[in-house]
Amino acid sequence: MKHNPHVGSTLDDFLREDGSRDAAHAIAAKRVLTFQFEESMKRARLTKTEMARRMRTTRAQLDRLLDPDNPSTTLQTLVKAAGAVGKRLRISLVER
């Protein structure tokens, strides 16, 4: 019987070995933020046009922010978006 080195390992271990853990974590975080922004916009009954106006940005930039597969959103954009829905952005480091 051939030994499988991945048996008993976690997904995090696999992604670390694969070299894609940081990218996977960035996408996961962006998907959570996208969901939170969309829900906050719904609760506030904000259209994308109004949200972009409140952020003092374009619809195209807002669409990039709300694209869960685009992890390259700046902190400044996240802060503006949070303010536009009456929230504050909080970022923290956690142990692995």
N, C-alpha and C positions, 0 to 999 in steps of 0.2 A: 504494500500500500504506500502510495506516494504521500509525503508530508506536505501539507499546505501551510506556508508561513503566515497566512492571513487569518487562519482560524483562531478565534479568540481575540482578535484585534478589533479596535473600534474604527468607526468611519473616520474619525479625526486622525487616528494613526495611519490609516490608508492614505488619506489626503496629504498628510505630512510627507509620507514616503513618495507619493506621486508628485509632490511639488506643487499641488494645486490648493492647498488648505487656505492660504490667505485670500485667494480669488474667490473660493467658495464662501468664506466667511463674509467677504465684502458684498457678494450678491445676496446672501441671506439677510444681512443687515439692511441692505437697500430695499429688499422686498418687504421687510417689516415696516420700515419708514414709509414706503409708498402706501401700504395698507393704512397706516395711521393717518397720513395726510388725506387720503381719499375719504376715510371715515369722518375725519374732522370737517372736511369740505361739505360732505353730505349733511352732517348735523347742523352746520352753519348755513346750509342751503346756498353755497357758493358755486357759481359756474366757474369754468376754467378761465373765462375772460375776466371775471371779477377777481378771481384769485391772482391772476397775473397782474392786474391793475394794482391790487393791494401790495404785491411784491415789488412793484415798479420794474417789471420785467416783461418779456415777450411770452406769447403762448408757446413758442417753440422751446424756450428754456423751461417753461413749466412742464411741457410734455416730456422733456428729458428727465426732469425731476420725478415725474410720475411713471417713468418707464422702469419697471422693476428689474430689468436685465441690464440697465446702464448704471454701473456703480460709480461713475466719475462725476458725481455732483459735489460742488464745493461746499465747504462749511458755511460760507457766507450765504449761499442760496438756501441751505437748510435752515439757517437762522431767520432769513427773510420769510420763508414759507411758514415756519412755526409762528412767527409774529402775525402773519396774515390770517391765521386761524385762531388767534388769541392764545397761543401757547408759547412756551419757552423751550428751547432745545437743551437737553441735558445729555452729555456724553461722559462715559466713565470707562476706566480700564478695569478689567476683572481678571482674576487668576485663570489660568488655563486648566 
